[in-house]
Amino acid sequence: MISFEYLIDPIEVKEALALFRNQPVIGLDTETFFDPGTRQNCLSLLQLASPTGKVIVIDALCAGIAEARELIENPDETMAAHNARFDENVLLGAGFDVAGLVDTLKLSRKTLKLKSHSLTSVCEHLFGYPLDKTYQRSDWLRRPLSRHQLSYAALDARIALEVYQELCLRLENEGRLNVELRRARLRHRSEQPEPPETPRKTKRSSIQLRPLTADERLIVERLNAWREMTAKNERLPLYMICHDKTLEHLAIARPRTLEDLSPIYGLGEIKISRYGFEILQILCVS
């Protein structure tokens, strides 16, 4: 069975959620029950999985989930869910102004050629084993929930995270990651639809076309060694630290301040705040 923490106390929920802040991505899933009065699916459990290995199952009926508001409503937090529109509607019904959801169902349809893109089918295709959906339609309103129900719920969040990571890796190898991530992200209701993309050359893409000098290749090697060590320590794929193109751009541009990192390919505010000083230290000794 998967290792997870079942939370029914608001204080414990708050403490557990502190470990989920500023993660590169979080796996998310919900379990619901049907309310005949409102004729809506209502939230029973909120499951979250972190790349660090932490999985928590928050009981929305016993503990409440008010402590999760900061995470769920933060557009800078990326949360991966399969068929995310369902989870979004459930969370909206629970009073959350949801932001940051990325739909792995959409990513799967753009990446894999399958007859079915259900989480079970995608999991079996990517990892070689099907998910047991025996407890999917079990009674999520009753309390106490069985250990098997809770394990099932926790596993779905973990699988959503792993599916996201594997699909992103494949899309990165195909050079389509950024485009498909934008398409798979559920737009916040306050956002306007993005205008259609028009092909254009940018400073970031053109700089990659120049062959690296011998000195720049050495810098890329040092940066790559740092990336490998960081990925190992954080238990993340290399591309989630930064892309190969990012290392080349850094070697060519030689930024010297945090502000200089902003135009670098693949470095947003979160990655600069997380890794900026380490990157600059490597460049300064190069």
N, C-alpha and C positions, 0 to 999 in steps of 0.2 A: 504493500500500500504506500501511497505517496505521503511524505512527511508534511504536515501543515499544522497551523495553530487555529483553533476554533475560539472565537472571541465573542463573549456575551456581556462584557463589562466595558462601559465607555472609556474608562481610564486606561484599560489594557489596549483598547482600540487606538487611542491617541498615541500611546507609547509605540505600538507596533507600526503605525503609519509613518512615524518619524524615519524609519528605515527605507521608506519608499520615496522620499523626496529626492529630486534631482537624479533619478535613475534615467538611463537613456530610453528605456521603454518598460512598460508594465503590462503584463497579461491580465485581462479582465473578463469576468463572466458573471452572470447573475442566475439565480434560481427564483422562480416565481410561483404564485398560486392564483387561481382565478377567483375573483370576487363577484358573485352573482349580482350583488347590489349595484355596483358601478359598471359591471360587465367589462372589467379590465383586468389585465395581468398585474398583480401587485408584487412588490419586492419582498422576498423572503431572506435571501442570502446575497451578499456581495463578496465575490472572490477575487483576490489580487495575487499575482505572482511576479516576483522580482528576479532579474538576471542573477542576483546574488544567491538564489536558491530559496529565498524566503517565500512561503505561501501562507496567506491568511484567509480565513473564512469568517466574515463578519455577519453575525445574526442581526438582521434588520428589525426583527420583532422583539428580541430580548435586549440587545445592546443599543438599538437605534444606530443610525449611521451618520449623525450630524458631524462627527469628527472627520468624516471622509470628504466633507464639502470642499475644503481647501484643495485637495488633490483632484477631485472629480471636476471642479470648475476652473482649474488652472490650464489655460491653453498651451502653456509651455511644457506640460507633462504629456508625453505620448503614451496612450493606452491602446493596446491591441486587443480586439475582440472579433470573434468570428460571427458574421451576420450582425455587425455592430449596431445596425439600425434598431434591432429588437431591444438590445440592452440600453440604447439611448432612450427609447420610448419608455422603458421601465423606469429608468433613473429620472427622466423628466416627470413621470407620474409620481415619483417619490419626492418631488420638490427640488431637484437639482437642475442647475443651469449648466448642462453638460458641455464640456469642451475637450479637445484633444484626442478624440476617438479615431482610430484607424481601423478600417474593416479588412480583415485578412481574407474574407470571402471575395472581395473585389480584387485583392492582390493575387489570390489563387486563380481567378478567372483570367487574369492577364499573364499568368506565369505557366500554369499547368494545363495540359490537354486531357481533361477527365470528363467522363459522362456525368458524374456528380461531384459537386464541390462542397458537399457537407463536410463538417469537421471530421467525421469518421472516415470518409473517403480520402480526404486530404492527408490525414494522419497516417493512414495505411499506405498511401502512395509514397509519402516522404520518409517515413520512419519504419515501415514494414510491419506495423501491427495495427489492428482496428481498435477503436474505443468501444468499451462495453456501455451501451446506452440503456441498460436495464432500468436504471433509476431515474431516467430523464422525466418520466411521467409519474413518478411517485408523489406522495402527498407531502408537499413542501410547507404546508400550513401547520401540520401537527408538531407538537413538541412533547418529548425530546425527539430530535432527529437521530436516526441510526448512524453508527460509525460508517457504514457502507454508503449512506447518502452523502455524508460529509466528505468522504474520500473521493466519491464521484465528482462532487462540486469542485473540490480543490484541484483535481486532475484537469478539468476542463480549462481552468485559468492557466495552468502550467503549459498545457498543449497549445493554447492560443498564443502564448509567448514564444514557444519553440517554433511553431508554424511561421509566425512573423519573422523570426530571425532567419529561418532557412529560406523563405521566399525572398527576403531582402538580399540575402547573399547571392541568390541566383540572378536577381534583377541587377544587382551591382555588377556582376560578371558580364551581363549583357549590355551594360551602360544605360539602363532604363530606370534605375532606382528612384531618382528624385522626381521624375515625371509621374511614375505610378504611385509613389507615396502621396503626392499632392492629390491625385485622383481618388485615392482610397481613403483620404482623410474626410471625415464627416464635417461639413461646414457648420460652424456655429450659427445660430439663427440670427445673430446680429451682423454677420458678415454678408457682403454683397457677392454675387457670383463673380468668379474670376473671368476676365476677358480671355478669349481664345488666344492660345500661345501662337506667336509668329516666329518663324525661324530667324534667328539673328546670331551673328557672331559677337561674343562678349570678350571682355578682357580676360576673364577667367579661362575660357575655353581656348583662346588663341595662345595664351602663354604656355599651354601644354605642348604645343606643336614644336617648340624649339628644343633641339637636342641638348641634353645636359652636358656640361663640361665635366672634366675629371674631378675637380673640386666639388662640384654640385652632386655628383654621384656619391662621393664620400659622405656628404651631408645627409643624403637620402638614406644611406646605410645606417648612419647613427640614429636618424629619426625612426627608421624601421625597427631598430633594436629596442628603442624606447617604446614604440607602439606594441611590439610583441610582449614585452614585459608587462606593460599596463593592461593589455588584453588578458593576459594570464592571471594577473592579480585580481582583476575585476570580473573574471569568468565571462568574457564577452568575445564575440568574433572580432577579427581585426578591423573590419570595415566600420564597426560601430565606434571605434576610437577615432579613426579618420581614414579617408580613402587614399589609394596610391597617388592619385592626382594631387591630393592635398600635400603629400610629402614633396612631390616634385615642385609644386608651386612655392612652397616654403623655401626650398633650396635655391630657387631662382630669385625670388623676391627679397630674401634675407630680412624679414621684418625685425625691428629692434624694440618695439613697444607693443603693448596690448592693443592700442589703437591701430597699429600697423597690421594686426592680424585680421581685422574686419574684412578687407577685400579678398582674403585668401579663400580659394575654392574649398567649400565644404566646412568652413568654420563659422558657426553661428555663435550667438551670445552665450549659450549654455556651454558649448565645448570650449570657448575661449576662457570663460570663468573657471572651468574645470581643469583644463590642461594648458592654458596659455603660458603661465610662468615656467612650467617644465619645458615647453617647446622653445621659449626664448632662451632659456639656459643652454639648451643644446646648440642653438644657433650662435649664441655669443662665444662659445668655445670653439666654433668651427672655423 
